[in-house]
Amino acid sequence: MQVPEAVIKEAGELIKRFGKHFEHLGKYEGQDAFLFLFPDGSNTGFPFVYLYKDGSAISVTGFEALDITAQFDN
């Protein structure tokens, strides 16, 4: 899935520093969930998840982002 422009805009500062690398996780509570992928070996702490719906995106980090990504682990 192509990363929506609203997600790219919301992740602008991370993209400037690390490049534009995302993984589409799937649907989360009716929204498309995208995980920002940091370069290998980066020590970053919590993941950054972007939730997208109807042309808008929000950034989620901290324990809530861990909860979201855990739902997509196999």
C-alpha angles and dihedrals in degrees: 000000000000115000109248118240091241090060092048090051093048091050094045098123093048091047091053091053103036109015132251106301122147139159120210104226098186135248120339117183091334095312131103109249120211124187118210109229116216120204116272112275095026115140101214111146116215121025122249115233123186120205115204131191136148095357096310131102134195129192120232125189138153123050092334090061089050090052091051096048091046089062090063098046113112 
